[in-house]
């Protein structure tokens, strides 16, 4: 199964991880640090990664957190660990790490549009 480009940075360089701790926790991880939620197997992880929500963007929402690009959810946690900040959605999606909270929100809100043609092509290849 082939994965779509990252909804945050547009990269096609994702890796699949099987994080085995008290059961299978499989996920797709992008080189920018973004990841989708965890699944029981590789196919499920790629399916979560390839899920895209329709998100409306306006000038008024520029520093608010946009809905999750994977599930469309509005609830997000703001995390800080050491010197890094990032946003985490309830579905398990995570944005890229940033040096401050404002930058983490800006990275979360950065969205790459994937053409319908490319999404359709990848969907057809995955069948």
N, C-alpha and C positions, 0 to 999 in steps of 0.2 A: 504494500500500500504506500502510495507517494503522499508526502505532506505538502500543504500549501505554503507559500512564502509567509514569513512572520508578519502579523498584522501591525506590529509596532515599527520595525525597521525595514521590512521588505526582503530580508535575507532569505536565501534558500538553503543556508547552511545550518540545519538543525541536526541534533543528535538524539538518539533514543537511549534512555536510561532505565535500567531495571534496578530500582533501589530496594533491595530486599531487607526489610526490617519488619519483624512480626507479620509477614505476609508480603505478597507482591505489591509493589508500588511503581508502576511503569509510567513514564512521562516523556514528552518531547520537549527538548530544551534548545533554545536558539542561542547563537553566539553572542547576541546582545544581552542575554540574561533572562529573557522572557521565557515563560513556560506555561503550558496549559495544565489542567487538573490531572490527577493521577487516575490510572485505570488498572484493571487486573491483568491486561496483556498488551503487547505492542500494537495490535490492531485497534484496540479500544483507546489507547493513548493517542494514536494518529487520528482517529475519528474525533476525539475531543479537540485536538489541535486544529483540525480542518473545519470545525464548527465555527461559523461566523454569525454574529448578531448584527442587525442593521442598526447603526448608531447615527443619530442626527447631531450635527455639530453646528453651533452658532457662536457668535461673538460673546454672548452673555455667559457661555459656559467655559470660557477660555482658561480660567484658573480653578474651576470646579473639576471634580473627577468625572470624566465621561463614563458611561456604562461600559462594562466589560466587553471586549471585542469577541469573546468566545461565547458567553452565555447571555449577555445583555443585562446582567445584574447591576444594581446600583450600589449595593452594600460593599464597601471595601475597607480593609484595615490598612493603617499606615504603620509600617514597621521601621525600626531603627536597630541596627546591630553594628556595634563598633562605630566606624565613621560613615556607614552607608544607610541610606533610606530607600524604601521601595514600597509599592502598593501591592496588596494581595486581595483577590476577590474571594468570596465565599465558595465559588466553584473550584478553587485551587489555582486559578491563573495568577501569575505573578508578573509584574512589570520589571523593567531593568533597574539595576542598582544605580543610585545617584549620590552625590556628596551632600545634598541637602533636600529637605522635603519639597520645596518649590520645584526643584529640578526633577524630582521623582514624579511629581504630578504632571509636569510638562512631558516627560518621557511616556507616562501612561497615556496621556491624551494624544500623543503623536500616533497617527493612523495612516497606514499605507493602503491605498485602494487597489484591490486585485480585480483585474478585468473579468467580466463574466465569461469571456472566452477561455481564459486560463483556468478559472475555477471549474468550468464545465469539462475542459480537457482532462484535468487531473481527476475529477470525479469519474469520468468515463474510464480512465486508466485504472482506477481503483476497483472497478466492478469485476 
